[in-house]
């Protein structure tokens, strides 16, 4: 799952997004965009990124 590409435009994986959430403490889609550039081209992955954020932020 961590190697699953979430942002096809930028080639950002699930694992890279989770790392940004866990290690850097990011909590918003905008934070993830700024850190990884995911969602900055077509925006088609925004819902997927938000799902990952919601999943990990509810574990806190």
N, CA, C and O atoms as CSV, one atom per row, in Angstrom:
chain,resi,resn,atom,element,x,y,z
A,1,UNK,N,N,0.821,-1.195,0.000
A,1,UNK,CA,C,0.000,0.000,0.000
A,1,UNK,C,C,0.863,1.258,0.000
A,1,UNK,O,O,0.489,2.257,-0.613
A,2,UNK,N,N,2.007,1.227,0.673
A,2,UNK,CA,C,2.812,2.437,0.761
A,2,UNK,C,C,3.436,2.822,-0.576
A,2,UNK,O,O,3.804,3.978,-0.781
A,3,UNK,N,N,3.556,1.850,-1.489
A,3,UNK,CA,C,4.091,2.150,-2.814
A,3,UNK,C,C,3.010,2.508,-3.822
A,3,UNK,O,O,3.317,2.807,-4.976
A,4,UNK,N,N,1.746,2.483,-3.402
A,4,UNK,CA,C,0.643,2.823,-4.286
A,4,UNK,C,C,0.731,4.300,-4.661
A,4,UNK,O,O,0.822,5.167,-3.791
A,5,UNK,N,N,0.704,4.574,-5.952
A,5,UNK,CA,C,0.739,5.957,-6.426
A,5,UNK,C,C,-0.611,6.611,-6.151
A,5,UNK,O,O,-1.654,6.117,-6.580
A,6,UNK,N,N,-0.577,7.707,-5.442
A,6,UNK,CA,C,-1.788,8.464,-5.139
A,6,UNK,C,C,-1.927,9.630,-6.117
A,6,UNK,O,O,-3.016,9.897,-6.627
A,7,UNK,N,N,-0.828,10.314,-6.369
A,7,UNK,CA,C,-0.819,11.433,-7.318
A,7,UNK,C,C,-0.072,10.992,-8.568
A,7,UNK,O,O,1.157,10.931,-8.586
A,8,UNK,N,N,-0.831,10.689,-9.606
A,8,UNK,CA,C,-0.215,10.227,-10.846
A,8,UNK,C,C,0.611,11.309,-11.522
A,8,UNK,O,O,1.647,11.011,-12.117
A,9,UNK,N,N,0.178,12.540,-11.442
A,9,UNK,CA,C,0.879,13.632,-12.119
A,9,UNK,C,C,2.291,13.831,-11.571
A,9,UNK,O,O,3.230,14.067,-12.332
A,10,UNK,N,N,2.437,13.736,-10.257
A,10,UNK,CA,C,3.725,13.984,-9.610
A,10,UNK,C,C,4.409,12.706,-9.130
A,10,UNK,O,O,5.540,12.756,-8.647
A,11,UNK,N,N,3.732,11.557,-9.260
A,11,UNK,CA,C,4.317,10.287,-8.853
A,11,UNK,C,C,4.479,10.144,-7.345
A,11,UNK,O,O,5.418,9.499,-6.878
A,12,UNK,N,N,3.570,10.740,-6.587
A,12,UNK,CA,C,3.648,10.706,-5.126
A,12,UNK,C,C,2.899,9.482,-4.604
A,12,UNK,O,O,1.764,9.213,-4.998
A,13,UNK,N,N,3.557,8.750,-3.711
A,13,UNK,CA,C,2.987,7.512,-3.195
A,13,UNK,C,C,2.229,7.728,-1.883
A,13,UNK,O,O,2.354,8.755,-1.216
A,14,UNK,N,N,1.452,6.725,-1.559
A,14,UNK,CA,C,0.734,6.685,-0.280
A,14,UNK,C,C,1.726,6.855,0.868
A,14,UNK,O,O,1.484,7.623,1.799
A,15,UNK,N,N,2.825,6.144,0.793
A,15,UNK,CA,C,3.843,6.200,1.844
A,15,UNK,C,C,4.434,7.580,2.039
A,15,UNK,O,O,4.688,7.990,3.172
A,16,UNK,N,N,4.655,8.300,0.957
A,16,UNK,CA,C,5.197,9.658,1.066
A,16,UNK,C,C,4.209,10.587,1.767
A,16,UNK,O,O,4.603,11.462,2.537
A,17,UNK,N,N,2.941,10.390,1.495
A,17,UNK,CA,C,1.912,11.212,2.145
A,17,UNK,C,C,1.827,10.869,3.626
A,17,UNK,O,O,1.746,11.761,4.470
A,18,UNK,N,N,1.844,9.587,3.938
A,18,UNK,CA,C,1.800,9.157,5.342
A,18,UNK,C,C,3.022,9.680,6.098
A,18,UNK,O,O,2.899,10.106,7.247
A,19,UNK,N,N,4.176,9.652,5.481
A,19,UNK,CA,C,5.384,10.177,6.114
A,19,UNK,C,C,5.225,11.658,6.440
A,19,UNK,O,O,5.609,12.106,7.520
A,20,UNK,N,N,4.657,12.417,5.502
A,20,UNK,CA,C,4.440,13.849,5.742
A,20,UNK,C,C,3.485,14.070,6.908
A,20,UNK,O,O,3.648,15.016,7.678
A,21,UNK,N,N,2.503,13.209,7.035
A,21,UNK,CA,C,1.536,13.332,8.130
A,21,UNK,C,C,2.187,12.955,9.458
A,21,UNK,O,O,2.105,13.706,10.430
A,22,UNK,N,N,2.832,11.795,9.497
A,22,UNK,CA,C,3.371,11.271,10.749
A,22,UNK,C,C,4.623,11.998,11.218
A,22,UNK,O,O,4.730,12.363,12.389
A,23,UNK,N,N,5.566,12.209,10.314
A,23,UNK,CA,C,6.855,12.761,10.724
A,23,UNK,C,C,6.875,14.283,10.761
A,23,UNK,O,O,7.604,14.877,11.555
A,24,UNK,N,N,6.091,14.905,9.920
A,24,UNK,CA,C,6.115,16.368,9.863
A,24,UNK,C,C,4.897,16.999,10.533
A,24,UNK,O,O,4.859,18.210,10.746
A,25,UNK,N,N,3.900,16.174,10.866
A,25,UNK,CA,C,2.736,16.678,11.577
A,25,UNK,C,C,1.733,17.426,10.722
A,25,UNK,O,O,0.924,18.194,11.244
A,26,UNK,N,N,1.773,17.213,9.428
A,26,UNK,CA,C,0.849,17.922,8.550
A,26,UNK,C,C,-0.571,17.417,8.735
A,26,UNK,O,O,-0.804,16.225,8.937
A,27,UNK,N,N,-1.525,18.356,8.660
A,27,UNK,CA,C,-2.909,18.024,8.952
A,27,UNK,C,C,-3.899,18.454,7.874
A,27,UNK,O,O,-5.092,18.172,7.990
A,28,UNK,N,N,-3.424,19.135,6.822
A,28,UNK,CA,C,-4.338,19.618,5.792
A,28,UNK,C,C,-3.857,19.230,4.403
A,28,UNK,O,O,-2.683,18.929,4.189
A,29,UNK,N,N,-4.797,19.246,3.467
A,29,UNK,CA,C,-4.459,18.979,2.074
A,29,UNK,C,C,-3.419,19.984,1.586
A,29,UNK,O,O,-2.489,19.615,0.869
A,30,UNK,N,N,-3.569,21.233,1.966
A,30,UNK,CA,C,-2.631,22.286,1.556
A,30,UNK,C,C,-1.229,21.982,2.080
A,30,UNK,O,O,-0.245,22.187,1.370
A,31,UNK,N,N,-1.133,21.494,3.319
A,31,UNK,CA,C,0.167,21.104,3.877
A,31,UNK,C,C,0.816,20.033,3.010
A,31,UNK,O,O,1.999,20.119,2.680
A,32,UNK,N,N,0.029,19.024,2.645
A,32,UNK,CA,C,0.543,17.918,1.822
A,32,UNK,C,C,0.967,18.440,0.453
A,32,UNK,O,O,2.009,18.040,-0.066
A,33,UNK,N,N,0.170,19.326,-0.134
A,33,UNK,CA,C,0.535,19.931,-1.423
A,33,UNK,C,C,1.881,20.633,-1.322
A,33,UNK,O,O,2.758,20.428,-2.161
A,34,UNK,N,N,2.041,21.450,-0.309
A,34,UNK,CA,C,3.271,22.228,-0.159
A,34,UNK,C,C,4.485,21.338,0.053
A,34,UNK,O,O,5.566,21.637,-0.454
A,35,UNK,N,N,4.323,20.252,0.794
A,35,UNK,CA,C,5.446,19.369,1.106
A,35,UNK,C,C,5.800,18.447,-0.065
A,35,UNK,O,O,6.976,18.272,-0.384
A,36,UNK,N,N,4.782,17.861,-0.703
A,36,UNK,CA,C,5.053,16.804,-1.692
A,36,UNK,C,C,4.761,17.208,-3.131
A,36,UNK,O,O,5.194,16.523,-4.057
A,37,UNK,N,N,4.045,18.288,-3.336
A,37,UNK,CA,C,3.560,18.738,-4.640
A,37,UNK,C,C,2.422,17.865,-5.179
A,37,UNK,O,O,1.970,18.062,-6.307
A,38,UNK,N,N,1.963,16.908,-4.381
A,38,UNK,CA,C,0.800,16.095,-4.768
A,38,UNK,C,C,-0.417,17.001,-4.864
A,38,UNK,O,O,-0.620,17.869,-4.015
A,39,UNK,N,N,-1.224,16.802,-5.893
A,39,UNK,CA,C,-2.445,17.575,-6.060
A,39,UNK,C,C,-2.243,18.960,-6.643
A,39,UNK,O,O,-3.172,19.767,-6.668
A,40,UNK,N,N,-1.038,19.242,-7.112
A,40,UNK,CA,C,-0.764,20.584,-7.623
A,40,UNK,C,C,-0.949,20.710,-9.130
A,40,UNK,O,O,-0.910,21.819,-9.664
A,41,UNK,N,N,-1.150,19.589,-9.826
A,41,UNK,CA,C,-1.297,19.664,-11.280
A,41,UNK,C,C,-2.767,19.608,-11.665
A,41,UNK,O,O,-3.336,20.618,-12.080
A,42,UNK,N,N,-3.385,18.454,-11.535
A,42,UNK,CA,C,-4.788,18.339,-11.970
A,42,UNK,C,C,-5.764,18.333,-10.797
A,42,UNK,O,O,-6.948,18.619,-10.978
A,43,UNK,N,N,-5.282,18.011,-9.599
A,43,UNK,CA,C,-6.147,17.989,-8.418
A,43,UNK,C,C,-7.007,16.744,-8.303
A,43,UNK,O,O,-7.819,16.640,-7.384
A,44,UNK,N,N,-6.845,15.800,-9.213
A,44,UNK,CA,C,-7.669,14.600,-9.202
A,44,UNK,C,C,-7.454,13.701,-7.994
A,44,UNK,O,O,-8.286,12.841,-7.707
A,45,UNK,N,N,-6.360,13.888,-7.293
A,45,UNK,CA,C,-6.053,13.034,-6.143
A,45,UNK,C,C,-6.466,13.673,-4.813
A,45,UNK,O,O,-6.224,13.100,-3.751
A,46,UNK,N,N,-7.073,14.832,-4.863
A,46,UNK,CA,C,-7.409,15.549,-3.626
A,46,UNK,C,C,-8.259,14.702,-2.686
A,46,UNK,O,O,-7.993,14.660,-1.485
A,47,UNK,N,N,-9.277,14.028,-3.213
A,47,UNK,CA,C,-10.128,13.186,-2.361
A,47,UNK,C,C,-9.338,12.048,-1.732
A,47,UNK,O,O,-9.540,11.721,-0.562
A,48,UNK,N,N,-8.431,11.437,-2.511
A,48,UNK,CA,C,-7.616,10.343,-1.982
A,48,UNK,C,C,-6.690,10.832,-0.872
A,48,UNK,O,O,-6.521,10.163,0.147
A,49,UNK,N,N,-6.102,11.989,-1.077
A,49,UNK,CA,C,-5.218,12.561,-0.058
A,49,UNK,C,C,-6.016,12.896,1.195
A,49,UNK,O,O,-5.560,12.645,2.311
A,50,UNK,N,N,-7.190,13.455,1.016
A,50,UNK,CA,C,-8.028,13.798,2.168
A,50,UNK,C,C,-8.428,12.548,2.944
A,50,UNK,O,O,-8.493,12.568,4.173
A,51,UNK,N,N,-8.696,11.467,2.227
A,51,UNK,CA,C,-9.021,10.194,2.887
A,51,UNK,C,C,-7.862,9.720,3.756
A,51,UNK,O,O,-8.063,9.278,4.887
A,52,UNK,N,N,-6.651,9.815,3.221
A,52,UNK,CA,C,-5.468,9.408,3.978
A,52,UNK,C,C,-5.308,10.306,5.204
A,52,UNK,O,O,-5.040,9.818,6.302
A,53,UNK,N,N,-5.470,11.601,5.022
A,53,UNK,CA,C,-5.398,12.529,6.154
A,53,UNK,C,C,-6.428,12.162,7.213
A,53,UNK,O,O,-6.099,12.055,8.395
A,54,UNK,N,N,-7.668,11.970,6.794
A,54,UNK,CA,C,-8.733,11.642,7.739
A,54,UNK,C,C,-8.437,10.354,8.492
A,54,UNK,O,O,-8.672,10.261,9.697
A,55,UNK,N,N,-7.920,9.362,7.776
A,55,UNK,CA,C,-7.607,8.072,8.390
A,55,UNK,C,C,-6.547,8.222,9.470
A,55,UNK,O,O,-6.697,7.673,10.561
A,56,UNK,N,N,-5.486,8.953,9.185
A,56,UNK,CA,C,-4.383,9.068,10.131
A,56,UNK,C,C,-4.656,10.080,11.230
A,56,UNK,O,O,-4.163,9.920,12.346
A,57,UNK,N,N,-5.421,11.106,10.942
A,57,UNK,CA,C,-5.696,12.115,11.966
A,57,UNK,C,C,-6.699,11.628,12.992
A,57,UNK,O,O,-6.698,12.104,14.127
A,58,UNK,N,N,-7.555,10.689,12.617
A,58,UNK,CA,C,-8.505,10.144,13.594
A,58,UNK,C,C,-7.812,9.151,14.535
A,58,UNK,O,O,-8.366,8.812,15.581
A,59,UNK,N,N,-6.622,8.684,14.183
A,59,UNK,CA,C,-5.864,7.771,15.032
A,59,UNK,C,C,-5.156,8.507,16.158
A,59,UNK,O,O,-4.716,7.888,17.126
A,60,UNK,N,N,-5.043,9.812,16.039
A,60,UNK,CA,C,-4.316,10.592,17.055
A,60,UNK,C,C,-5.099,10.706,18.331
A,60,UNK,O,O,-4.635,11.327,19.287
